[in-house]
Each structure stands twice: as structure tokens, then as C-alpha cells.
Amino acid sequence: MAALVFKMGALLLKQMAKPLGARFEKWALNHPVARKYIISTAQVMHRWEVYITRGAEGRSGKAFVGAMTEEKSVELASKIASEGFVFAVGILIVTFEYDRNRRKEIEKKHKEELERLAILDQAAKERERLRVENLEQQELIGQLLHRVDKLEDLIHEEQARRAQGRGGMWGGFFAPRGL
């Protein structure tokens, strides 16, 4: 929802940039200090335009570029002021959108990192639980093996005792009985 509101606000600001640019242009041309800088900027742009045009036409060498008339300077200056304002608004919108997306990506990476750490923590706990369970099982197996060894010893002892108690061919049936 916030993204939609932001996009609508950016579109509204973009649409209002032209009329606001015209107002900024009037203000700049009526302000004495701003007017001076804008006119000098227009003169510099005129010189650059002449140099670029001469270079594109293949002419080289120095050329005298005369100053523009006050009227043409004001006209070019007003275009510069208006278009500069619109351009600045566009840059502001793009910069803000870039920063917003960058923050969203950082937040997304942070959440993913937290999820990854939670999974790793869960895996470490599970490994520890399995290690403890494995030790308990090994202890139980050891106890069972000890009991099996005892039982085998008891069985061997019982078999040896029975083997001693047997007499004769029929297992002591016909043997003399002890009193």
C-alpha cells in the first residue's frame, strides 16, 4: 500500500513539476542575484553550443563567440531555469526511489539472514540433542553387552556344573546316587 501511495505521489509531483518550473522561472528572472547567475549560465551554454556545433561540422580552430543579446539570454535563461527545475525534481524522485528500494533490499537481506541464523541455531540444537541421544544409546548398548556377557558366563558355568554332575552313559541315570 505504501508503495502505491509513493508512486502516486511521485507521479503527482512529476506532473506538477512543469507548472512549478514555470513559477520558479518567473521567480528566478525577477530575483536580481538569481537573474545574474542564470543569464551568465545562458551565455556559457551559448558558447558551448557554438563550440559543439563547430566541432560537429568539422570546423576546427579558434572562433569568436559573441555575447547574446539581453533578450535572447533571458529567453535561454528562462528555459534553463524551467528545465533545470523539472530535471531536479526528476532526479529527486529517482534518488528517493533508489534509496527506498535499497533500504527494502537491506531489510529483506537482514530478514533472510535472521531466518538463516534461526535455521542454523535449530540445526545446532538438533545436532546436540542427537549427540546426547547417541551417547545415551551407546551407554544402554554397553549395559546390554555387559548383561549379555554375564548371562553367557552364567550359562557356561551352568553347563560346566551339569557336565560335572553327569555320570555314565545315560547322564547319571544308572550312576550311584550321592546321599
TAPEFEN-V717155 format. One record per residue. N is the residue number from 1. BURIAL is # if it has 9 or more other ideal C-beta (glycine too) atoms within 8 Angstrom, else .. Layout:
BEGIN
N:BURIAL / N:BURIAL
END
This chain:
BEGIN
1:. / 2:. / 3:. / 4:. / 5:. / 6:# / 7:. / 8:. / 9:. / 10:# / 11:. / 12:. / 13:# / 14:# / 15:. / 16:. / 17:# / 18:# / 19:. / 20:# / 21:# / 22:# / 23:. / 24:# / 25:# / 26:. / 27:# / 28:# / 29:# / 30:. / 31:. / 32:. / 33:. / 34:# / 35:# / 36:. / 37:. / 38:# / 39:# / 40:. / 41:# / 42:# / 43:# / 44:. / 45:# / 46:# / 47:# / 48:. / 49:. / 50:# / 51:# / 52:. / 53:. / 54:# / 55:# / 56:. / 57:. / 58:. / 59:. / 60:. / 61:. / 62:. / 63:. / 64:. / 65:. / 66:. / 67:. / 68:# / 69:. / 70:. / 71:. / 72:. / 73:# / 74:# / 75:. / 76:# / 77:# / 78:# / 79:. / 80:# / 81:# / 82:# / 83:# / 84:. / 85:# / 86:# / 87:. / 88:. / 89:# / 90:# / 91:. / 92:. / 93:# / 94:. / 95:. / 96:# / 97:# / 98:. / 99:. / 100:# / 101:. / 102:. / 103:. / 104:. / 105:. / 106:. / 107:. / 108:. / 109:. / 110:. / 111:. / 112:. / 113:. / 114:. / 115:. / 116:. / 117:. / 118:. / 119:. / 120:. / 121:. / 122:. / 123:. / 124:. / 125:. / 126:. / 127:. / 128:. / 129:. / 130:. / 131:. / 132:. / 133:. / 134:. / 135:. / 136:. / 137:. / 138:. / 139:. / 140:. / 141:. / 142:. / 143:. / 144:. / 145:. / 146:. / 147:. / 148:. / 149:. / 150:. / 151:. / 152:. / 153:. / 154:. / 155:. / 156:. / 157:. / 158:. / 159:. / 160:. / 161:. / 162:. / 163:. / 164:. / 165:. / 166:. / 167:. / 168:# / 169:. / 170:. / 171:. / 172:# / 173:. / 174:. / 175:. / 176:. / 177:. / 178:. / 179:.
END
